[in-house]
Amino acid sequence: MAYKVIIVGASGLIGSSLLSALIRSEQIAEITLLLRNSLSISNSKVKEIVINFDELDNYASKINGDIIYCCLGTTKSKSPDPNNYRKVDLEYPLNLAKIGLQNGMSQFHVVSSLGASSQSKNAYLKLKGELENELKKLNIPSLHIYQPSFLEGKRQENRPLEKIMMPVMKLLNPILLGSLENYRSIKASDVAKAMMNQSIKELTGTFTYPSKQIKELA
């Protein structure tokens, strides 16, 4: 089967890797990118739609595909306003899933975070947990939640803390054994590969993948 897919967050670390993998896949017929700003990608498979995410309903007729991959995410430095932060990490993905369902979407793949829990005292993990809970209530035929740990990869934006953490994680990874393996850093490209690999299996149900399992699926 050749799939018609939608990516949200294609300019990010995981989303850009996912886009490259999907372009190469013979099982993907058409890729629609929902973007704030054009990436100027020239490929016969790829169609860009520049949208205002605050008015997502106005683009509902264009959010039409077999599979939606949601790689949206922000940081406190990019979205210091808590309301905007909540929009990007919870409201946009949730609205996207609802519109996709209305238009016949069969699969929804979303990037969350290791440790996500609506009961967490950490605001970031709490928000991710709330999103997971709300998505599960929608009864999506095939829902896939990816919970990676610290991501490895070259970002376009400058993130000083991550530059410091990368070499630290490389030192820590070998000693994180047993149940602690989930906390080893993971390549963004591995998360992208796992997302693509799971989407072409036509699985039914709700699946949550912690970081260690994501690596195994890549």
Helices and strands as residue ranges (DSSP letters): E 3-8, H 13-24, E 28-35, E 46-50, G 53-62, E 67-70, H 82-86, I 87-91, H 92-102, E 107-111, H 123-136, E 142-147, E 151-152, H 160-172, G 173-175, G 178-183, E 186-187, H 188-199, E 205-210, H 211-217
